Amino acid sequence: MAVTVFIRYQIDPFKRAMFEQYAQRWVSIIPKCGGDLGGYWMPHEGTNNIAFALISFESLAAYESYRARLRNDAEGLANFNFAEENKFILAEERTFLRKVVA
């Protein structure tokens, strides 16, 4: 069963540009590690501190394999460190979804 990971980020609204850099870096890293990136979304109007990402996988097992590859990927680790050092992500929530209707 295919799954999509919905990630909800609470970000520092004064560091949105840093979050955007972080998101753009995942465009090449995520597919290389086995994820199908649906995209990242930034605040535009209204709430200024919530962002989202969608990443799909063939199965939960494929997601677990992806996470292992990501932890061993130099670019992925560098991007995680960029986020940690700059503290622009205040909270992160993951929800695993399955498609009901195309």
Biopython code that builds the backbone (N, CA, C, O; Angstrom):
import numpy as np
from Bio.PDB.StructureBuilder import StructureBuilder

atoms = [
    (1, "MET", "N", (0.848, -1.183, 0.000)),
    (1, "MET", "CA", (0.000, 0.000, 0.000)),
    (1, "MET", "C", (0.887, 1.238, 0.000)),
    (1, "MET", "O", (1.768, 1.376, 0.849)),
    (2, "ALA", "N", (0.657, 2.125, -0.939)),
    (2, "ALA", "CA", (1.399, 3.384, -1.013)),
    (2, "ALA", "C", (0.981, 4.303, 0.133)),
    (2, "ALA", "O", (-0.181, 4.333, 0.535)),
    (3, "VAL", "N", (1.956, 5.049, 0.646)),
    (3, "VAL", "CA", (1.688, 6.004, 1.716)),
    (3, "VAL", "C", (2.313, 7.349, 1.358)),
    (3, "VAL", "O", (3.325, 7.423, 0.661)),
    (4, "THR", "N", (1.684, 8.401, 1.852)),
    (4, "THR", "CA", (2.225, 9.740, 1.713)),
    (4, "THR", "C", (2.420, 10.304, 3.104)),
    (4, "THR", "O", (1.520, 10.256, 3.942)),
    (5, "VAL", "N", (3.600, 10.835, 3.336)),
    (5, "VAL", "CA", (3.896, 11.475, 4.611)),
    (5, "VAL", "C", (3.563, 12.964, 4.457)),
    (5, "VAL", "O", (4.123, 13.661, 3.611)),
    (6, "PHE", "N", (2.653, 13.417, 5.286)),
    (6, "PHE", "CA", (2.269, 14.834, 5.348)),
    (6, "PHE", "C", (3.029, 15.425, 6.525)),
    (6, "PHE", "O", (2.813, 15.020, 7.667)),
    (7, "ILE", "N", (3.913, 16.375, 6.262)),
    (7, "ILE", "CA", (4.700, 16.996, 7.322)),
    (7, "ILE", "C", (4.201, 18.420, 7.520)),
    (7, "ILE", "O", (4.149, 19.211, 6.578)),
    (8, "ARG", "N", (3.837, 18.731, 8.745)),
    (8, "ARG", "CA", (3.406, 20.079, 9.119)),
    (8, "ARG", "C", (4.510, 20.681, 9.960)),
    (8, "ARG", "O", (4.885, 20.141, 11.001)),
    (9, "TYR", "N", (5.028, 21.808, 9.494)),
    (9, "TYR", "CA", (6.096, 22.507, 10.188)),
    (9, "TYR", "C", (5.548, 23.769, 10.837)),
    (9, "TYR", "O", (4.765, 24.499, 10.230)),
    (10, "GLN", "N", (5.959, 24.020, 12.063)),
    (10, "GLN", "CA", (5.778, 25.343, 12.657)),
    (10, "GLN", "C", (7.143, 25.993, 12.529)),
    (10, "GLN", "O", (8.132, 25.480, 13.053)),
    (11, "ILE", "N", (7.202, 27.125, 11.831)),
    (11, "ILE", "CA", (8.476, 27.775, 11.564)),
    (11, "ILE", "C", (8.525, 29.151, 12.218)),
    (11, "ILE", "O", (7.494, 29.741, 12.541)),
    (12, "ASP", "N", (9.733, 29.644, 12.403)),
    (12, "ASP", "CA", (9.917, 31.002, 12.890)),
    (12, "ASP", "C", (9.541, 31.942, 11.741)),
    (12, "ASP", "O", (10.191, 31.909, 10.696)),
    (13, "PRO", "N", (8.514, 32.774, 11.904)),
    (13, "PRO", "CA", (8.076, 33.612, 10.786)),
    (13, "PRO", "C", (9.130, 34.631, 10.343)),
    (13, "PRO", "O", (9.042, 35.170, 9.239)),
    (14, "PHE", "N", (10.109, 34.895, 11.181)),
    (14, "PHE", "CA", (11.168, 35.835, 10.825)),
    (14, "PHE", "C", (12.331, 35.149, 10.113)),
    (14, "PHE", "O", (13.294, 35.800, 9.708)),
    (15, "LYS", "N", (12.229, 33.812, 9.964)),
    (15, "LYS", "CA", (13.270, 33.041, 9.287)),
    (15, "LYS", "C", (12.690, 32.223, 8.129)),
    (15, "LYS", "O", (13.199, 31.151, 7.802)),
    (16, "ARG", "N", (11.627, 32.737, 7.514)),
    (16, "ARG", "CA", (10.988, 32.015, 6.403)),
    (16, "ARG", "C", (11.939, 31.787, 5.246)),
    (16, "ARG", "O", (11.886, 30.740, 4.600)),
    (17, "ALA", "N", (12.817, 32.760, 4.970)),
    (17, "ALA", "CA", (13.762, 32.608, 3.860)),
    (17, "ALA", "C", (14.692, 31.417, 4.095)),
    (17, "ALA", "O", (15.049, 30.710, 3.154)),
    (18, "MET", "N", (15.077, 31.200, 5.342)),
    (18, "MET", "CA", (15.926, 30.037, 5.661)),
    (18, "MET", "C", (15.161, 28.741, 5.445)),
    (18, "MET", "O", (15.710, 27.774, 4.919)),
    (19, "PHE", "N", (13.887, 28.718, 5.851)),
    (19, "PHE", "CA", (13.094, 27.513, 5.627)),
    (19, "PHE", "C", (12.963, 27.258, 4.129)),
    (19, "PHE", "O", (13.024, 26.109, 3.692)),
    (20, "GLU", "N", (12.787, 28.297, 3.349)),
    (20, "GLU", "CA", (12.671, 28.119, 1.898)),
    (20, "GLU", "C", (13.958, 27.520, 1.322)),
    (20, "GLU", "O", (13.891, 26.655, 0.448)),
    (21, "GLN", "N", (15.116, 27.961, 1.792)),
    (21, "GLN", "CA", (16.394, 27.373, 1.353)),
    (21, "GLN", "C", (16.443, 25.887, 1.722)),
    (21, "GLN", "O", (16.840, 25.043, 0.918)),
    (22, "TYR", "N", (16.035, 25.596, 2.940)),
    (22, "TYR", "CA", (15.993, 24.216, 3.437)),
    (22, "TYR", "C", (15.110, 23.359, 2.527)),
    (22, "TYR", "O", (15.518, 22.272, 2.118)),
    (23, "ALA", "N", (13.926, 23.832, 2.213)),
    (23, "ALA", "CA", (12.988, 23.098, 1.360)),
    (23, "ALA", "C", (13.566, 22.881, -0.035)),
    (23, "ALA", "O", (13.466, 21.785, -0.586)),
    (24, "GLN", "N", (14.166, 23.917, -0.603)),
    (24, "GLN", "CA", (14.724, 23.804, -1.953)),
    (24, "GLN", "C", (15.849, 22.773, -2.021)),
    (24, "GLN", "O", (16.021, 22.113, -3.045)),
    (25, "ARG", "N", (16.603, 22.632, -0.955)),
    (25, "ARG", "CA", (17.689, 21.644, -0.932)),
    (25, "ARG", "C", (17.152, 20.214, -0.983)),
    (25, "ARG", "O", (17.820, 19.322, -1.506)),
    (26, "TRP", "N", (15.940, 19.986, -0.438)),
    (26, "TRP", "CA", (15.381, 18.635, -0.437)),
    (26, "TRP", "C", (14.965, 18.178, -1.830)),
    (26, "TRP", "O", (14.786, 16.980, -2.046)),
    (27, "VAL", "N", (14.808, 19.091, -2.774)),
    (27, "VAL", "CA", (14.347, 18.742, -4.125)),
    (27, "VAL", "C", (15.236, 17.688, -4.779)),
    (27, "VAL", "O", (14.737, 16.818, -5.494)),
    (28, "SER", "N", (16.535, 17.753, -4.545)),
    (28, "SER", "CA", (17.427, 16.740, -5.120)),
    (28, "SER", "C", (17.728, 15.607, -4.143)),
    (28, "SER", "O", (17.978, 14.479, -4.568)),
    (29, "ILE", "N", (17.707, 15.888, -2.845)),
    (29, "ILE", "CA", (18.081, 14.890, -1.837)),
    (29, "ILE", "C", (17.005, 13.817, -1.671)),
    (29, "ILE", "O", (17.319, 12.627, -1.638)),
    (30, "ILE", "N", (15.751, 14.224, -1.569)),
    (30, "ILE", "CA", (14.665, 13.276, -1.303)),
    (30, "ILE", "C", (14.544, 12.213, -2.392)),
    (30, "ILE", "O", (14.493, 11.028, -2.063)),
    (31, "PRO", "N", (14.496, 12.582, -3.681)),
    (31, "PRO", "CA", (14.405, 11.535, -4.716)),
    (31, "PRO", "C", (15.634, 10.617, -4.727)),
    (31, "PRO", "O", (15.510, 9.414, -4.958)),
    (32, "LYS", "N", (16.811, 11.184, -4.479)),
    (32, "LYS", "CA", (18.035, 10.390, -4.459)),
    (32, "LYS", "C", (17.968, 9.312, -3.378)),
    (32, "LYS", "O", (18.532, 8.229, -3.538)),
    (33, "CYS", "N", (17.281, 9.612, -2.283)),
    (33, "CYS", "CA", (17.186, 8.667, -1.162)),
    (33, "CYS", "C", (15.952, 7.773, -1.242)),
    (33, "CYS", "O", (15.768, 6.911, -0.383)),
    (34, "GLY", "N", (15.092, 7.960, -2.270)),
    (34, "GLY", "CA", (13.982, 7.042, -2.487)),
    (34, "GLY", "C", (12.588, 7.585, -2.256)),
    (34, "GLY", "O", (11.621, 6.828, -2.340)),
    (35, "GLY", "N", (12.447, 8.874, -1.968)),
    (35, "GLY", "CA", (11.126, 9.458, -1.781)),
    (35, "GLY", "C", (10.621, 10.129, -3.046)),
    (35, "GLY", "O", (11.409, 10.563, -3.886)),
    (36, "ASP", "N", (9.319, 10.210, -3.173)),
    (36, "ASP", "CA", (8.675, 10.914, -4.287)),
    (36, "ASP", "C", (8.125, 12.221, -3.720)),
    (36, "ASP", "O", (7.056, 12.248, -3.110)),
    (37, "LEU", "N", (8.876, 13.302, -3.931)),
    (37, "LEU", "CA", (8.527, 14.586, -3.339)),
    (37, "LEU", "C", (7.329, 15.206, -4.037)),
    (37, "LEU", "O", (7.384, 15.521, -5.226)),
    (38, "GLY", "N", (6.249, 15.380, -3.289)),
    (38, "GLY", "CA", (5.061, 16.060, -3.808)),
    (38, "GLY", "C", (5.219, 17.565, -3.751)),
    (38, "GLY", "O", (4.588, 18.287, -4.524)),
    (39, "GLY", "N", (6.056, 18.045, -2.844)),
    (39, "GLY", "CA", (6.350, 19.465, -2.774)),
    (39, "GLY", "C", (6.390, 19.995, -1.348)),
    (39, "GLY", "O", (6.007, 19.325, -0.389)),
    (40, "TYR", "N", (6.866, 21.217, -1.256)),
    (40, "TYR", "CA", (6.870, 21.996, -0.018)),
    (40, "TYR", "C", (6.011, 23.223, -0.249)),
    (40, "TYR", "O", (5.999, 23.783, -1.345)),
    (41, "TRP", "N", (5.297, 23.637, 0.771)),
    (41, "TRP", "CA", (4.437, 24.821, 0.702)),
    (41, "TRP", "C", (4.809, 25.769, 1.835)),
    (41, "TRP", "O", (4.981, 25.369, 2.987)),
    (42, "MET", "N", (4.926, 27.042, 1.463)),
    (42, "MET", "CA", (5.298, 28.102, 2.405)),
    (42, "MET", "C", (4.100, 28.998, 2.680)),
    (42, "MET", "O", (3.168, 29.052, 1.877)),
    (43, "PRO", "N", (4.116, 29.704, 3.812)),
    (43, "PRO", "CA", (3.057, 30.692, 4.065)),
    (43, "PRO", "C", (3.064, 31.776, 2.989)),
    (43, "PRO", "O", (4.124, 32.229, 2.557)),
    (44, "HIS", "N", (1.884, 32.181, 2.568)),
    (44, "HIS", "CA", (1.760, 33.255, 1.580)),
    (44, "HIS", "C", (0.872, 34.370, 2.130)),
    (44, "HIS", "O", (1.289, 35.526, 2.203)),
    (45, "GLU", "N", (-0.324, 34.022, 2.506)),
    (45, "GLU", "CA", (-1.269, 34.953, 3.135)),
    (45, "GLU", "C", (-1.787, 34.291, 4.401)),
    (45, "GLU", "O", (-1.755, 33.067, 4.527)),
    (46, "GLY", "N", (-2.252, 35.079, 5.315)),
    (46, "GLY", "CA", (-2.823, 34.515, 6.536)),
    (46, "GLY", "C", (-1.738, 34.089, 7.511)),
    (46, "GLY", "O", (-0.799, 34.839, 7.778)),
    (47, "THR", "N", (-1.874, 32.883, 8.037)),
    (47, "THR", "CA", (-0.921, 32.369, 9.014)),
    (47, "THR", "C", (0.493, 32.416, 8.438)),
    (47, "THR", "O", (0.730, 31.960, 7.319)),
    (48, "ASN", "N", (1.428, 32.970, 9.209)),
    (48, "ASN", "CA", (2.777, 33.167, 8.673)),
    (48, "ASN", "C", (3.815, 32.208, 9.248)),
    (48, "ASN", "O", (5.008, 32.372, 8.992)),
    (49, "ASN", "N", (3.386, 31.209, 10.022)),
    (49, "ASN", "CA", (4.365, 30.338, 10.659)),
    (49, "ASN", "C", (4.111, 28.837, 10.441)),
    (49, "ASN", "O", (4.642, 28.009, 11.182)),
    (50, "ILE", "N", (3.314, 28.488, 9.442)),
    (50, "ILE", "CA", (3.019, 27.083, 9.168)),
    (50, "ILE", "C", (3.405, 26.769, 7.715)),
    (50, "ILE", "O", (3.027, 27.487, 6.789)),
    (51, "ALA", "N", (4.163, 25.684, 7.540)),
    (51, "ALA", "CA", (4.564, 25.219, 6.213)),
    (51, "ALA", "C", (4.270, 23.716, 6.139)),
    (51, "ALA", "O", (4.081, 23.062, 7.164)),
    (52, "PHE", "N", (4.233, 23.183, 4.923)),
    (52, "PHE", "CA", (3.875, 21.779, 4.718)),
    (52, "PHE", "C", (4.783, 21.130, 3.686)),
    (52, "PHE", "O", (5.371, 21.803, 2.840)),
    (53, "ALA", "N", (4.885, 19.799, 3.774)),
    (53, "ALA", "CA", (5.562, 19.004, 2.754)),
    (53, "ALA", "C", (4.799, 17.706, 2.569)),
    (53, "ALA", "O", (4.184, 17.202, 3.509)),
    (54, "LEU", "N", (4.835, 17.164, 1.359)),
    (54, "LEU", "CA", (4.247, 15.864, 1.032)),
    (54, "LEU", "C", (5.307, 15.009, 0.345)),
    (54, "LEU", "O", (5.909, 15.422, -0.646)),
    (55, "ILE", "N", (5.526, 13.810, 0.887)),
    (55, "ILE", "CA", (6.489, 12.879, 0.305)),
    (55, "ILE", "C", (5.827, 11.504, 0.272)),
    (55, "ILE", "O", (5.320, 11.025, 1.286)),
    (56, "SER", "N", (5.836, 10.873, -0.908)),
    (56, "SER", "CA", (5.168, 9.573, -1.059)),
    (56, "SER", "C", (6.174, 8.434, -1.186)),
    (56, "SER", "O", (7.310, 8.611, -1.627)),
    (57, "PHE", "N", (5.695, 7.245, -0.773)),
    (57, "PHE", "CA", (6.503, 6.028, -0.787)),
    (57, "PHE", "C", (5.624, 4.857, -1.178)),
    (57, "PHE", "O", (4.404, 4.910, -1.017)),
    (58, "GLU", "N", (6.240, 3.794, -1.695)),
    (58, "GLU", "CA", (5.504, 2.596, -2.087)),
    (58, "GLU", "C", (4.864, 1.903, -0.891)),
    (58, "GLU", "O", (3.827, 1.253, -1.022)),
    (59, "SER", "N", (5.494, 2.047, 0.283)),
    (59, "SER", "CA", (5.013, 1.356, 1.477)),
    (59, "SER", "C", (5.685, 1.966, 2.705)),
    (59, "SER", "O", (6.599, 2.781, 2.580)),
    (60, "LEU", "N", (5.225, 1.567, 3.890)),
    (60, "LEU", "CA", (5.894, 2.000, 5.118)),
    (60, "LEU", "C", (7.317, 1.454, 5.188)),
    (60, "LEU", "O", (8.211, 2.121, 5.710)),
    (61, "ALA", "N", (7.532, 0.257, 4.670)),
    (61, "ALA", "CA", (8.883, -0.318, 4.633)),
    (61, "ALA", "C", (9.798, 0.529, 3.753)),
    (61, "ALA", "O", (10.961, 0.749, 4.091)),
    (62, "ALA", "N", (9.272, 1.003, 2.623)),
    (62, "ALA", "CA", (10.063, 1.874, 1.744)),
    (62, "ALA", "C", (10.398, 3.187, 2.451)),
    (62, "ALA", "O", (11.486, 3.736, 2.275)),
    (63, "TYR", "N", (9.462, 3.678, 3.244)),
    (63, "TYR", "CA", (9.714, 4.899, 4.025)),
    (63, "TYR", "C", (10.845, 4.658, 5.026)),
    (63, "TYR", "O", (11.732, 5.499, 5.169)),
    (64, "GLU", "N", (10.819, 3.524, 5.716)),
    (64, "GLU", "CA", (11.867, 3.207, 6.691)),
    (64, "GLU", "C", (13.231, 3.102, 6.012)),
    (64, "GLU", "O", (14.230, 3.567, 6.561)),
    (65, "SER", "N", (13.286, 2.500, 4.833)),
    (65, "SER", "CA", (14.536, 2.407, 4.070)),
    (65, "SER", "C", (15.025, 3.797, 3.670)),
    (65, "SER", "O", (16.218, 4.094, 3.743)),
    (66, "TYR", "N", (14.096, 4.633, 3.249)),
    (66, "TYR", "CA", (14.412, 6.019, 2.886)),
    (66, "TYR", "C", (15.030, 6.753, 4.077)),
    (66, "TYR", "O", (16.047, 7.430, 3.931)),
    (67, "ARG", "N", (14.416, 6.619, 5.250)),
    (67, "ARG", "CA", (14.929, 7.289, 6.455)),
    (67, "ARG", "C", (16.363, 6.839, 6.758)),
    (67, "ARG", "O", (17.201, 7.653, 7.144)),
    (68, "ALA", "N", (16.641, 5.550, 6.585)),
    (68, "ALA", "CA", (17.999, 5.042, 6.823)),
    (68, "ALA", "C", (18.981, 5.639, 5.822)),
    (68, "ALA", "O", (20.078, 6.050, 6.201)),
    (69, "ARG", "N", (18.595, 5.691, 4.537)),
    (69, "ARG", "CA", (19.470, 6.286, 3.519)),
    (69, "ARG", "C", (19.684, 7.770, 3.785)),
    (69, "ARG", "O", (20.789, 8.285, 3.611)),
    (70, "LEU", "N", (18.637, 8.449, 4.203)),
    (70, "LEU", "CA", (18.715, 9.884, 4.479)),
    (70, "LEU", "C", (19.703, 10.169, 5.605)),
    (70, "LEU", "O", (20.453, 11.142, 5.535)),
    (71, "ARG", "N", (19.712, 9.339, 6.633)),
    (71, "ARG", "CA", (20.629, 9.541, 7.765)),
    (71, "ARG", "C", (22.089, 9.320, 7.374)),
    (71, "ARG", "O", (22.993, 9.775, 8.075)),
    (72, "ASN", "N", (22.325, 8.629, 6.263)),
    (72, "ASN", "CA", (23.685, 8.372, 5.793)),
    (72, "ASN", "C", (24.078, 9.221, 4.596)),
    (72, "ASN", "O", (25.166, 9.049, 4.048)),
    (73, "ASP", "N", (23.210, 10.132, 4.184)),
    (73, "ASP", "CA", (23.475, 10.978, 3.023)),
    (73, "ASP", "C", (24.126, 12.284, 3.481)),
    (73, "ASP", "O", (23.579, 12.982, 4.334)),
    (74, "ALA", "N", (25.277, 12.613, 2.926)),
    (74, "ALA", "CA", (26.017, 13.817, 3.349)),
    (74, "ALA", "C", (25.207, 15.093, 3.137)),
    (74, "ALA", "O", (25.188, 15.964, 4.007)),
    (75, "GLU", "N", (24.534, 15.213, 1.985)),
    (75, "GLU", "CA", (23.724, 16.411, 1.729)),
    (75, "GLU", "C", (22.520, 16.480, 2.672)),
    (75, "GLU", "O", (22.165, 17.555, 3.155)),
    (76, "GLY", "N", (21.904, 15.341, 2.928)),
    (76, "GLY", "CA", (20.774, 15.301, 3.845)),
    (76, "GLY", "C", (21.190, 15.700, 5.252)),
    (76, "GLY", "O", (20.514, 16.498, 5.901)),
    (77, "LEU", "N", (22.302, 15.147, 5.724)),
    (77, "LEU", "CA", (22.799, 15.501, 7.052)),
    (77, "LEU", "C", (23.150, 16.981, 7.136)),
    (77, "LEU", "O", (22.882, 17.631, 8.147)),
    (78, "ALA", "N", (23.748, 17.510, 6.076)),
    (78, "ALA", "CA", (24.091, 18.935, 6.055)),
    (78, "ALA", "C", (22.833, 19.793, 6.149)),
    (78, "ALA", "O", (22.835, 20.827, 6.816)),
    (79, "ASN", "N", (21.752, 19.365, 5.480)),
    (79, "ASN", "CA", (20.507, 20.139, 5.521)),
    (79, "ASN", "C", (19.853, 20.057, 6.898)),
    (79, "ASN", "O", (19.344, 21.057, 7.404)),
    (80, "PHE", "N", (19.863, 18.867, 7.508)),
    (80, "PHE", "CA", (19.359, 18.745, 8.877)),
    (80, "PHE", "C", (20.162, 19.649, 9.822)),
    (80, "PHE", "O", (19.586, 20.320, 10.678)),
    (81, "ASN", "N", (21.485, 19.664, 9.664)),
    (81, "ASN", "CA", (22.336, 20.503, 10.511)),
    (81, "ASN", "C", (22.060, 21.987, 10.289)),
    (81, "ASN", "O", (22.068, 22.768, 11.240)),
    (82, "PHE", "N", (21.816, 22.382, 9.032)),
    (82, "PHE", "CA", (21.461, 23.766, 8.712)),
    (82, "PHE", "C", (20.213, 24.178, 9.494)),
    (82, "PHE", "O", (20.165, 25.268, 10.065)),
    (83, "ALA", "N", (19.215, 23.312, 9.519)),
    (83, "ALA", "CA", (17.975, 23.612, 10.246)),
    (83, "ALA", "C", (18.231, 23.693, 11.749)),
    (83, "ALA", "O", (17.740, 24.597, 12.425)),
    (84, "GLU", "N", (18.993, 22.753, 12.252)),
    (84, "GLU", "CA", (19.250, 22.722, 13.693)),
    (84, "GLU", "C", (20.066, 23.933, 14.147)),
    (84, "GLU", "O", (19.769, 24.535, 15.179)),
    (85, "GLU", "N", (21.083, 24.282, 13.381)),
    (85, "GLU", "CA", (21.938, 25.412, 13.746)),
    (85, "GLU", "C", (21.189, 26.744, 13.699)),
    (85, "GLU", "O", (21.446, 27.632, 14.512)),
    (86, "ASN", "N", (20.267, 26.883, 12.751)),
    (86, "ASN", "CA", (19.568, 28.156, 12.564)),
    (86, "ASN", "C", (18.215, 28.223, 13.260)),
    (86, "ASN", "O", (17.606, 29.290, 13.338)),
    (87, "LYS", "N", (17.743, 27.089, 13.763)),
    (87, "LYS", "CA", (16.526, 27.018, 14.583)),
    (87, "LYS", "C", (15.301, 27.707, 13.957)),
    (87, "LYS", "O", (14.564, 28.415, 14.643)),
    (88, "PHE", "N", (15.096, 27.496, 12.666)),
    (88, "PHE", "CA", (13.921, 28.077, 12.015)),
    (88, "PHE", "C", (12.720, 27.140, 12.044)),
    (88, "PHE", "O", (11.598, 27.572, 11.780)),
    (89, "ILE", "N", (12.937, 25.854, 12.361)),
    (89, "ILE", "CA", (11.833, 24.920, 12.545)),
    (89, "ILE", "C", (11.595, 24.792, 14.046)),
    (89, "ILE", "O", (12.455, 24.321, 14.791)),
    (90, "LEU", "N", (10.413, 25.221, 14.471)),
    (90, "LEU", "CA", (10.083, 25.199, 15.899)),
    (90, "LEU", "C", (9.419, 23.890, 16.309)),
    (90, "LEU", "O", (9.585, 23.438, 17.442)),
    (91, "ALA", "N", (8.665, 23.278, 15.393)),
    (91, "ALA", "CA", (7.997, 22.004, 15.649)),
    (91, "ALA", "C", (7.717, 21.329, 14.310)),
    (91, "ALA", "O", (7.587, 21.985, 13.276)),
    (92, "GLU", "N", (7.628, 20.011, 14.357)),
    (92, "GLU", "CA", (7.383, 19.223, 13.140)),
    (92, "GLU", "C", (6.462, 18.063, 13.499)),
    (92, "GLU", "O", (6.700, 17.353, 14.475)),
    (93, "GLU", "N", (5.410, 17.874, 12.707)),
    (93, "GLU", "CA", (4.466, 16.773, 12.905)),
    (93, "GLU", "C", (4.379, 15.960, 11.624)),
    (93, "GLU", "O", (4.356, 16.524, 10.530)),
    (94, "ARG", "N", (4.331, 14.645, 11.749)),
    (94, "ARG", "CA", (4.199, 13.759, 10.589)),
    (94, "ARG", "C", (2.904, 12.970, 10.691)),
    (94, "ARG", "O", (2.582, 12.407, 11.737)),
    (95, "THR", "N", (2.168, 12.938, 9.588)),
    (95, "THR", "CA", (0.967, 12.126, 9.479)),
    (95, "THR", "C", (1.128, 11.244, 8.248)),
    (95, "THR", "O", (1.537, 11.723, 7.190)),
    (96, "PHE", "N", (0.810, 9.967, 8.379)),
    (96, "PHE", "CA", (0.931, 9.038, 7.261)),
    (96, "PHE", "C", (-0.458, 8.841, 6.656)),
    (96, "PHE", "O", (-1.401, 8.434, 7.335)),
    (97, "LEU", "N", (-0.554, 9.140, 5.376)),
    (97, "LEU", "CA", (-1.830, 9.102, 4.664)),
    (97, "LEU", "C", (-1.826, 8.034, 3.573)),
    (97, "LEU", "O", (-0.777, 7.678, 3.036)),
    (98, "ARG", "N", (-3.017, 7.533, 3.258)),
    (98, "ARG", "CA", (-3.183, 6.681, 2.078)),
    (98, "ARG", "C", (-4.215, 7.325, 1.180)),
    (98, "ARG", "O", (-5.194, 7.897, 1.657)),
    (99, "LYS", "N", (-4.000, 7.235, -0.100)),
    (99, "LYS", "CA", (-4.906, 7.846, -1.073)),
    (99, "LYS", "C", (-6.191, 7.051, -1.156)),
    (99, "LYS", "O", (-6.166, 5.825, -1.262)),
    (100, "VAL", "N", (-7.308, 7.742, -1.109)),
    (100, "VAL", "CA", (-8.615, 7.103, -1.221)),
    (100, "VAL", "C", (-9.127, 7.233, -2.639)),
    (100, "VAL", "O", (-9.609, 6.263, -3.224)),
    (101, "VAL", "N", (-9.022, 8.435, -3.197)),
    (101, "VAL", "CA", (-9.510, 8.717, -4.544)),
    (101, "VAL", "C", (-8.466, 9.546, -5.272)),
    (101, "VAL", "O", (-7.892, 10.470, -4.697)),
    (102, "ALA", "N", (-8.220, 9.223, -6.522)),
    (102, "ALA", "CA", (-7.243, 9.961, -7.330)),
    (102, "ALA", "C", (-7.862, 11.215, -7.891)),
    (102, "ALA", "O", (-7.195, 11.970, -8.599)),
]
sb = StructureBuilder()
sb.init_structure("model")
sb.init_model(0)
sb.init_chain("A")
sb.init_seg("    ")
for serial, (resi, resn, name, xyz) in enumerate(atoms, 1):
    if name == "N":
        sb.init_residue(resn, " ", resi, " ")
    sb.init_atom(name, np.array(xyz, "f"), 0.0, 1.0, " ", f" {name:<3s}", serial, name[0])
structure = sb.get_structure()
